Amino acid sequence: MSRIGRLPVVLPQGVEVTVSPENLVTVKGPKGTLSRQVDKCITVKVENGHVVCTRNSDEKEIKSKHGLYRKLIANMVEGVTKEFQKGLVVNGVGYRVVKQGNKVVLSIGYSHNIEVAEEDGITLEVPSEKDIVVKGIDNEKVGQIAANIRSLRKPDPYHAYGIRYSDEVIARKEGKKGTK
């Protein structure tokens, strides 16, 4: 069996998981509700406080899906109990971030400001003019929106100007040397 797939997902207090006959897994918790369609080759069961995933074959593709769907369900359970968050840092001369209503306005060196709006289930916070925090219960959405914001101005390896993740380390390059 898959090492990750065979581990049961422990359900914390206040979390309810239902599995429909079409293999639609729905997780309800204090922060919200998430749903995901699971492939037919994986069987999902709720047994005395645990979610157990089993597979019907030992093919390589099905083995990889086994671990994948178990981890996705574990992320759903974790998301409805405590939110996922991803931090971004804006670094550059004159670069700054301001929150206006449900939008974040980025001034990152272009001739115009860039506005990023919040989506369903995702909140954008600006604790300081150089930081952005993306929060939400869906781990995939949080990561995708953070990646979209980072792609607006990728970090420069010479001066480290741009938008980077708060835990990202930029490999700095040495500038061009003049000859004498």
C-alpha positions as CSV (number, residue, x, y, z in Angstrom):
1,M,0.0,0.0,0.0
2,S,1.0,3.6,-0.3
3,R,2.8,4.8,2.8
4,I,0.8,8.1,2.8
5,G,-2.5,6.6,1.6
6,R,-2.7,4.0,4.2
7,L,-2.6,6.4,7.1
8,P,-6.1,7.3,8.4
9,V,-7.1,11.0,8.7
10,V,-8.1,11.8,12.2
11,L,-11.2,13.9,12.5
12,P,-11.0,16.7,15.2
13,Q,-13.9,17.8,17.3
14,G,-16.6,19.6,15.3
15,V,-15.6,18.2,11.9
16,E,-18.1,16.1,9.9
17,V,-17.2,14.2,6.7
18,T,-19.8,12.7,4.3
19,V,-19.1,10.6,1.3
20,S,-21.8,10.4,-1.4
21,P,-22.3,7.3,-3.6
22,E,-20.6,9.2,-6.5
23,N,-17.4,9.5,-4.4
24,L,-18.0,13.2,-3.6
25,V,-16.3,13.9,-0.2
26,T,-17.7,16.9,1.8
27,V,-16.0,18.2,4.9
28,K,-17.9,20.6,7.2
29,G,-16.2,22.4,10.1
30,P,-16.2,25.5,12.1
31,K,-14.5,27.6,9.4
32,G,-16.6,26.4,6.4
33,T,-17.4,23.6,4.0
34,L,-15.2,22.0,1.3
35,S,-16.1,19.4,-1.3
36,R,-13.9,17.3,-3.7
37,Q,-14.7,14.6,-6.2
38,V,-12.5,11.6,-5.6
39,D,-11.6,9.2,-8.5
40,K,-13.6,5.9,-8.6
41,C,-10.4,3.8,-8.1
42,I,-10.2,5.1,-4.5
43,T,-12.8,4.2,-1.9
44,V,-13.3,6.6,0.9
45,K,-15.0,5.5,4.2
46,V,-15.6,7.2,7.5
47,E,-15.0,4.8,10.4
48,N,-15.2,5.8,14.1
49,G,-13.6,9.2,13.9
50,H,-11.2,8.5,11.0
51,V,-11.3,8.8,7.3
52,V,-9.8,5.8,5.6
53,C,-8.8,5.7,1.9
54,T,-8.4,2.3,0.1
55,R,-7.5,1.4,-3.5
56,N,-8.8,-1.4,-5.7
57,S,-5.6,-2.1,-7.6
58,D,-1.8,-2.0,-7.3
59,E,-1.1,-0.2,-10.6
60,K,1.4,2.6,-10.4
61,E,-1.0,5.4,-11.3
62,I,-3.6,4.2,-8.8
63,K,-1.0,3.9,-6.1
64,S,0.0,7.6,-6.7
65,K,-3.7,8.7,-6.6
66,H,-4.2,6.8,-3.3
67,G,-1.6,9.0,-1.5
68,L,-2.8,12.1,-3.4
69,Y,-6.4,11.9,-2.4
70,R,-5.6,11.0,1.2
71,K,-3.5,14.1,1.5
72,L,-6.1,16.3,-0.2
73,I,-8.7,15.0,2.2
74,A,-6.3,15.7,5.1
75,N,-5.8,19.2,3.8
76,M,-9.6,19.7,3.7
77,V,-10.0,18.6,7.3
78,E,-7.1,20.9,8.4
79,G,-8.5,23.8,6.4
80,V,-12.0,23.8,8.0
81,T,-10.5,23.7,11.5
82,K,-7.7,26.3,11.0
83,E,-7.1,28.5,8.0
84,F,-4.1,28.1,5.6
85,Q,-2.0,31.2,5.1
86,K,0.8,32.2,2.8
87,G,2.9,35.3,3.4
88,L,4.4,37.6,0.7
89,V,7.0,40.3,1.0
90,V,7.3,43.2,-1.4
91,N,10.8,44.5,-1.6
92,G,11.9,47.5,-3.7
93,V,12.5,51.2,-3.7
94,G,9.1,52.9,-3.8
95,Y,7.2,49.5,-3.8
96,R,4.3,49.4,-1.4
97,V,1.0,47.7,-0.8
98,V,-2.3,49.3,0.3
99,K,-5.6,47.6,1.1
100,Q,-8.7,49.4,-0.2
101,G,-12.0,47.7,0.6
102,N,-11.7,44.1,-0.6
103,K,-8.9,44.9,-3.0
104,V,-5.1,45.1,-2.5
105,V,-3.4,47.9,-4.6
106,L,0.2,47.2,-5.5
107,S,2.6,49.9,-6.5
108,I,5.5,47.8,-7.7
109,G,7.4,49.9,-10.2
110,Y,5.1,49.9,-13.2
111,S,3.5,53.0,-14.7
112,H,0.2,52.0,-13.1
113,N,-1.0,50.5,-9.9
114,I,-2.1,46.8,-10.0
115,E,-5.3,45.8,-8.1
116,V,-5.9,42.3,-6.8
117,A,-9.4,41.5,-5.6
118,E,-10.3,39.0,-2.9
119,E,-12.0,35.8,-4.2
120,D,-14.6,33.6,-2.5
121,G,-13.2,32.1,0.6
122,I,-9.9,34.0,0.3
123,T,-9.0,37.0,2.3
124,L,-6.0,39.3,1.7
125,E,-4.5,41.2,4.6
126,V,-1.9,43.9,4.6
127,P,-0.2,44.1,8.0
128,S,2.4,46.6,6.8
129,E,3.1,48.4,3.5
130,K,5.6,45.7,2.5
131,D,3.7,42.5,3.5
132,I,0.7,40.6,2.2
133,V,-1.0,37.7,3.9
134,V,-3.3,35.4,1.8
135,K,-5.7,33.4,4.0
136,G,-8.4,30.8,3.3
137,I,-9.6,27.3,4.0
138,D,-8.7,25.9,0.6
139,N,-5.0,25.2,0.5
140,E,-4.9,25.0,-3.3
141,K,-6.7,28.4,-3.8
142,V,-4.4,30.1,-1.2
143,G,-1.3,28.8,-2.9
144,Q,-2.6,29.7,-6.4
145,I,-3.5,33.3,-5.5
146,A,-0.2,33.8,-3.7
147,A,1.6,32.5,-6.8
148,N,-0.4,34.8,-9.0
149,I,0.5,37.8,-6.9
150,R,4.2,36.8,-6.9
151,S,4.2,36.4,-10.7
152,L,3.3,40.2,-11.0
153,R,6.9,41.1,-10.1
154,K,9.2,38.1,-9.6
155,P,12.2,38.7,-7.4
156,D,15.3,40.1,-9.1
157,P,18.5,38.0,-8.3
158,Y,20.8,41.1,-8.3
159,H,18.9,43.5,-5.9
160,A,16.2,41.1,-4.6
161,Y,13.5,43.6,-5.8
162,G,10.1,42.2,-6.4
163,I,7.6,40.0,-4.6
164,R,8.7,36.9,-2.8
165,Y,7.2,34.4,-0.3
166,S,8.0,35.2,3.3
167,D,10.0,31.9,3.7
168,E,11.7,32.1,0.3
169,V,15.4,32.6,0.1
170,I,16.6,34.5,-3.0
171,A,20.0,33.4,-4.4
172,R,21.7,36.7,-4.9
173,K,24.1,37.2,-7.9
174,E,27.1,39.5,-8.0
175,G,26.9,42.4,-10.3
176,K,29.1,43.0,-13.3
177,K,32.6,44.0,-12.5
178,G,34.4,46.7,-14.4
179,T,37.9,46.1,-15.8
180,K,40.9,48.2,-14.9
